[in-house]
Amino acid sequence: GDISNMKNRLTLGDRIALIAGLGFFNGAIGITVSHELVHKASKFEKTLGYILLALVNYMHWGEEHLTGHHENVATPEDPATSK
C-alpha cells in the first residue's frame, strides 16, 4: 500500500491507541531495557540506553543512577534508597 497516505487512513481511535501503545512500550519496557544498557561497558550499548531514555525525556536518569545511586546506595545521600 501507499504509506504516504497513512495519516488519512488512521481514525482518531487508531491514533490514540498508537500513541498510548508507544508511550506504554517506551515507558515500561524502554526504561527497563535502558537501565540494563547504561550498566554495560560497551560504549555502543551504553549509548543505546541513553537513546531509549531520551525517547521518554528521562536521559538525566542514567547519569544520576550511575554516579548518584551506585556511589551512595543505602546511605542517606541516595534519594533512590528507601528510608
Chimera marker file (.cmm) of the C-alpha trace (Angstrom):
<marker_set name="trace">
<marker id="1" x="0.000" y="0.000" z="0.000" r="1" g="1" b="0" radius="0.5"/>
<marker id="2" x="0.868" y="3.648" z="-0.211" r="1" g="1" b="0" radius="0.5"/>
<marker id="3" x="2.356" y="4.559" z="3.146" r="1" g="1" b="0" radius="0.5"/>
<marker id="4" x="2.368" y="8.282" z="2.323" r="1" g="1" b="0" radius="0.5"/>
<marker id="5" x="-1.423" y="8.257" z="2.656" r="1" g="1" b="0" radius="0.5"/>
<marker id="6" x="-1.350" y="6.521" z="6.082" r="1" g="1" b="0" radius="0.5"/>
<marker id="7" x="-2.464" y="9.624" z="8.017" r="1" g="1" b="0" radius="0.5"/>
<marker id="8" x="-5.782" y="9.698" z="6.188" r="1" g="1" b="0" radius="0.5"/>
<marker id="9" x="-6.454" y="6.032" z="6.935" r="1" g="1" b="0" radius="0.5"/>
<marker id="10" x="-5.973" y="6.210" z="10.713" r="1" g="1" b="0" radius="0.5"/>
<marker id="11" x="-9.086" y="7.025" z="12.698" r="1" g="1" b="0" radius="0.5"/>
<marker id="12" x="-8.915" y="9.131" z="15.846" r="1" g="1" b="0" radius="0.5"/>
<marker id="13" x="-9.212" y="5.938" z="17.885" r="1" g="1" b="0" radius="0.5"/>
<marker id="14" x="-6.335" y="4.386" z="15.932" r="1" g="1" b="0" radius="0.5"/>
<marker id="15" x="-4.162" y="7.420" z="16.617" r="1" g="1" b="0" radius="0.5"/>
<marker id="16" x="-4.967" y="7.427" z="20.329" r="1" g="1" b="0" radius="0.5"/>
<marker id="17" x="-4.231" y="3.692" z="20.572" r="1" g="1" b="0" radius="0.5"/>
<marker id="18" x="-0.962" y="4.122" z="18.685" r="1" g="1" b="0" radius="0.5"/>
<marker id="19" x="0.202" y="6.968" z="20.924" r="1" g="1" b="0" radius="0.5"/>
<marker id="20" x="-0.841" y="5.119" z="24.100" r="1" g="1" b="0" radius="0.5"/>
<marker id="21" x="0.860" y="1.919" z="22.934" r="1" g="1" b="0" radius="0.5"/>
<marker id="22" x="4.100" y="3.682" z="22.071" r="1" g="1" b="0" radius="0.5"/>
<marker id="23" x="4.005" y="5.545" z="25.381" r="1" g="1" b="0" radius="0.5"/>
<marker id="24" x="3.480" y="2.331" z="27.322" r="1" g="1" b="0" radius="0.5"/>
<marker id="25" x="6.164" y="0.475" z="25.398" r="1" g="1" b="0" radius="0.5"/>
<marker id="26" x="8.751" y="3.234" z="25.801" r="1" g="1" b="0" radius="0.5"/>
<marker id="27" x="7.822" y="3.925" z="29.421" r="1" g="1" b="0" radius="0.5"/>
<marker id="28" x="7.512" y="0.411" z="30.778" r="1" g="1" b="0" radius="0.5"/>
<marker id="29" x="9.806" y="-1.608" z="28.575" r="1" g="1" b="0" radius="0.5"/>
<marker id="30" x="12.179" y="1.049" z="27.236" r="1" g="1" b="0" radius="0.5"/>
<marker id="31" x="13.182" y="2.328" z="30.677" r="1" g="1" b="0" radius="0.5"/>
<marker id="32" x="13.753" y="-1.217" z="31.958" r="1" g="1" b="0" radius="0.5"/>
<marker id="33" x="15.955" y="-2.096" z="28.987" r="1" g="1" b="0" radius="0.5"/>
<marker id="34" x="17.789" y="1.238" z="29.178" r="1" g="1" b="0" radius="0.5"/>
<marker id="35" x="18.563" y="0.548" z="32.856" r="1" g="1" b="0" radius="0.5"/>
<marker id="36" x="20.433" y="-2.584" z="31.846" r="1" g="1" b="0" radius="0.5"/>
<marker id="37" x="22.144" y="-0.933" z="28.880" r="1" g="1" b="0" radius="0.5"/>
<marker id="38" x="23.575" y="2.026" z="30.837" r="1" g="1" b="0" radius="0.5"/>
<marker id="39" x="25.395" y="-0.513" z="33.036" r="1" g="1" b="0" radius="0.5"/>
<marker id="40" x="27.220" y="-2.076" z="30.084" r="1" g="1" b="0" radius="0.5"/>
<marker id="41" x="30.917" y="-1.451" z="29.471" r="1" g="1" b="0" radius="0.5"/>
<marker id="42" x="30.396" y="-1.166" z="25.706" r="1" g="1" b="0" radius="0.5"/>
<marker id="43" x="30.048" y="2.470" z="24.648" r="1" g="1" b="0" radius="0.5"/>
<marker id="44" x="27.639" y="1.374" z="21.907" r="1" g="1" b="0" radius="0.5"/>
<marker id="45" x="25.283" y="-0.393" z="24.329" r="1" g="1" b="0" radius="0.5"/>
<marker id="46" x="25.518" y="2.455" z="26.827" r="1" g="1" b="0" radius="0.5"/>
<marker id="47" x="24.623" y="4.923" z="24.051" r="1" g="1" b="0" radius="0.5"/>
<marker id="48" x="21.594" y="2.809" z="23.100" r="1" g="1" b="0" radius="0.5"/>
<marker id="49" x="20.490" y="3.000" z="26.736" r="1" g="1" b="0" radius="0.5"/>
<marker id="50" x="20.715" y="6.794" z="26.703" r="1" g="1" b="0" radius="0.5"/>
<marker id="51" x="18.815" y="6.949" z="23.398" r="1" g="1" b="0" radius="0.5"/>
<marker id="52" x="15.981" y="4.938" z="24.949" r="1" g="1" b="0" radius="0.5"/>
<marker id="53" x="15.953" y="7.315" z="27.924" r="1" g="1" b="0" radius="0.5"/>
<marker id="54" x="15.884" y="10.316" z="25.576" r="1" g="1" b="0" radius="0.5"/>
<marker id="55" x="12.730" y="8.933" z="23.927" r="1" g="1" b="0" radius="0.5"/>
<marker id="56" x="10.881" y="9.431" z="27.217" r="1" g="1" b="0" radius="0.5"/>
<marker id="57" x="12.672" y="12.679" z="28.202" r="1" g="1" b="0" radius="0.5"/>
<marker id="58" x="14.457" y="10.909" z="31.052" r="1" g="1" b="0" radius="0.5"/>
<marker id="59" x="18.051" y="10.964" z="29.835" r="1" g="1" b="0" radius="0.5"/>
<marker id="60" x="19.343" y="12.576" z="33.028" r="1" g="1" b="0" radius="0.5"/>
<marker id="61" x="18.349" y="9.467" z="34.991" r="1" g="1" b="0" radius="0.5"/>
<marker id="62" x="21.194" y="7.377" z="33.546" r="1" g="1" b="0" radius="0.5"/>
<marker id="63" x="23.916" y="9.646" z="34.912" r="1" g="1" b="0" radius="0.5"/>
<marker id="64" x="22.190" y="10.135" z="38.257" r="1" g="1" b="0" radius="0.5"/>
<marker id="65" x="21.684" y="6.401" z="38.582" r="1" g="1" b="0" radius="0.5"/>
<marker id="66" x="25.315" y="5.542" z="37.893" r="1" g="1" b="0" radius="0.5"/>
<marker id="67" x="27.018" y="8.406" z="39.737" r="1" g="1" b="0" radius="0.5"/>
<marker id="68" x="24.461" y="9.121" z="42.458" r="1" g="1" b="0" radius="0.5"/>
<marker id="69" x="22.658" y="5.913" z="43.332" r="1" g="1" b="0" radius="0.5"/>
<marker id="70" x="25.506" y="3.453" z="42.795" r="1" g="1" b="0" radius="0.5"/>
<marker id="71" x="28.005" y="5.557" z="44.724" r="1" g="1" b="0" radius="0.5"/>
<marker id="72" x="25.612" y="6.272" z="47.603" r="1" g="1" b="0" radius="0.5"/>
<marker id="73" x="23.372" y="3.200" z="47.718" r="1" g="1" b="0" radius="0.5"/>
<marker id="74" x="21.851" y="2.502" z="51.142" r="1" g="1" b="0" radius="0.5"/>
<marker id="75" x="23.026" y="5.830" z="52.564" r="1" g="1" b="0" radius="0.5"/>
<marker id="76" x="21.019" y="8.937" z="53.460" r="1" g="1" b="0" radius="0.5"/>
<marker id="77" x="22.574" y="10.682" z="50.395" r="1" g="1" b="0" radius="0.5"/>
<marker id="78" x="20.850" y="8.268" z="47.996" r="1" g="1" b="0" radius="0.5"/>
<marker id="79" x="17.365" y="9.526" z="47.079" r="1" g="1" b="0" radius="0.5"/>
<marker id="80" x="16.544" y="6.148" z="45.488" r="1" g="1" b="0" radius="0.5"/>
<marker id="81" x="17.129" y="4.143" z="48.688" r="1" g="1" b="0" radius="0.5"/>
<marker id="82" x="14.088" y="3.526" z="50.838" r="1" g="1" b="0" radius="0.5"/>
<marker id="83" x="14.123" y="5.407" z="54.127" r="1" g="1" b="0" radius="0.5"/>
<link id1="1" id2="2" r="1" g="1" b="0" radius="0.2"/>
<link id1="2" id2="3" r="1" g="1" b="0" radius="0.2"/>
<link id1="3" id2="4" r="1" g="1" b="0" radius="0.2"/>
<link id1="4" id2="5" r="1" g="1" b="0" radius="0.2"/>
<link id1="5" id2="6" r="1" g="1" b="0" radius="0.2"/>
<link id1="6" id2="7" r="1" g="1" b="0" radius="0.2"/>
<link id1="7" id2="8" r="1" g="1" b="0" radius="0.2"/>
<link id1="8" id2="9" r="1" g="1" b="0" radius="0.2"/>
<link id1="9" id2="10" r="1" g="1" b="0" radius="0.2"/>
<link id1="10" id2="11" r="1" g="1" b="0" radius="0.2"/>
<link id1="11" id2="12" r="1" g="1" b="0" radius="0.2"/>
<link id1="12" id2="13" r="1" g="1" b="0" radius="0.2"/>
<link id1="13" id2="14" r="1" g="1" b="0" radius="0.2"/>
<link id1="14" id2="15" r="1" g="1" b="0" radius="0.2"/>
<link id1="15" id2="16" r="1" g="1" b="0" radius="0.2"/>
<link id1="16" id2="17" r="1" g="1" b="0" radius="0.2"/>
<link id1="17" id2="18" r="1" g="1" b="0" radius="0.2"/>
<link id1="18" id2="19" r="1" g="1" b="0" radius="0.2"/>
<link id1="19" id2="20" r="1" g="1" b="0" radius="0.2"/>
<link id1="20" id2="21" r="1" g="1" b="0" radius="0.2"/>
<link id1="21" id2="22" r="1" g="1" b="0" radius="0.2"/>
<link id1="22" id2="23" r="1" g="1" b="0" radius="0.2"/>
<link id1="23" id2="24" r="1" g="1" b="0" radius="0.2"/>
<link id1="24" id2="25" r="1" g="1" b="0" radius="0.2"/>
<link id1="25" id2="26" r="1" g="1" b="0" radius="0.2"/>
<link id1="26" id2="27" r="1" g="1" b="0" radius="0.2"/>
<link id1="27" id2="28" r="1" g="1" b="0" radius="0.2"/>
<link id1="28" id2="29" r="1" g="1" b="0" radius="0.2"/>
<link id1="29" id2="30" r="1" g="1" b="0" radius="0.2"/>
<link id1="30" id2="31" r="1" g="1" b="0" radius="0.2"/>
<link id1="31" id2="32" r="1" g="1" b="0" radius="0.2"/>
<link id1="32" id2="33" r="1" g="1" b="0" radius="0.2"/>
<link id1="33" id2="34" r="1" g="1" b="0" radius="0.2"/>
<link id1="34" id2="35" r="1" g="1" b="0" radius="0.2"/>
<link id1="35" id2="36" r="1" g="1" b="0" radius="0.2"/>
<link id1="36" id2="37" r="1" g="1" b="0" radius="0.2"/>
<link id1="37" id2="38" r="1" g="1" b="0" radius="0.2"/>
<link id1="38" id2="39" r="1" g="1" b="0" radius="0.2"/>
<link id1="39" id2="40" r="1" g="1" b="0" radius="0.2"/>
<link id1="40" id2="41" r="1" g="1" b="0" radius="0.2"/>
<link id1="41" id2="42" r="1" g="1" b="0" radius="0.2"/>
<link id1="42" id2="43" r="1" g="1" b="0" radius="0.2"/>
<link id1="43" id2="44" r="1" g="1" b="0" radius="0.2"/>
<link id1="44" id2="45" r="1" g="1" b="0" radius="0.2"/>
<link id1="45" id2="46" r="1" g="1" b="0" radius="0.2"/>
<link id1="46" id2="47" r="1" g="1" b="0" radius="0.2"/>
<link id1="47" id2="48" r="1" g="1" b="0" radius="0.2"/>
<link id1="48" id2="49" r="1" g="1" b="0" radius="0.2"/>
<link id1="49" id2="50" r="1" g="1" b="0" radius="0.2"/>
<link id1="50" id2="51" r="1" g="1" b="0" radius="0.2"/>
<link id1="51" id2="52" r="1" g="1" b="0" radius="0.2"/>
<link id1="52" id2="53" r="1" g="1" b="0" radius="0.2"/>
<link id1="53" id2="54" r="1" g="1" b="0" radius="0.2"/>
<link id1="54" id2="55" r="1" g="1" b="0" radius="0.2"/>
<link id1="55" id2="56" r="1" g="1" b="0" radius="0.2"/>
<link id1="56" id2="57" r="1" g="1" b="0" radius="0.2"/>
<link id1="57" id2="58" r="1" g="1" b="0" radius="0.2"/>
<link id1="58" id2="59" r="1" g="1" b="0" radius="0.2"/>
<link id1="59" id2="60" r="1" g="1" b="0" radius="0.2"/>
<link id1="60" id2="61" r="1" g="1" b="0" radius="0.2"/>
<link id1="61" id2="62" r="1" g="1" b="0" radius="0.2"/>
<link id1="62" id2="63" r="1" g="1" b="0" radius="0.2"/>
<link id1="63" id2="64" r="1" g="1" b="0" radius="0.2"/>
<link id1="64" id2="65" r="1" g="1" b="0" radius="0.2"/>
<link id1="65" id2="66" r="1" g="1" b="0" radius="0.2"/>
<link id1="66" id2="67" r="1" g="1" b="0" radius="0.2"/>
<link id1="67" id2="68" r="1" g="1" b="0" radius="0.2"/>
<link id1="68" id2="69" r="1" g="1" b="0" radius="0.2"/>
<link id1="69" id2="70" r="1" g="1" b="0" radius="0.2"/>
<link id1="70" id2="71" r="1" g="1" b="0" radius="0.2"/>
<link id1="71" id2="72" r="1" g="1" b="0" radius="0.2"/>
<link id1="72" id2="73" r="1" g="1" b="0" radius="0.2"/>
<link id1="73" id2="74" r="1" g="1" b="0" radius="0.2"/>
<link id1="74" id2="75" r="1" g="1" b="0" radius="0.2"/>
<link id1="75" id2="76" r="1" g="1" b="0" radius="0.2"/>
<link id1="76" id2="77" r="1" g="1" b="0" radius="0.2"/>
<link id1="77" id2="78" r="1" g="1" b="0" radius="0.2"/>
<link id1="78" id2="79" r="1" g="1" b="0" radius="0.2"/>
<link id1="79" id2="80" r="1" g="1" b="0" radius="0.2"/>
<link id1="80" id2="81" r="1" g="1" b="0" radius="0.2"/>
<link id1="81" id2="82" r="1" g="1" b="0" radius="0.2"/>
<link id1="82" id2="83" r="1" g="1" b="0" radius="0.2"/>
</marker_set>
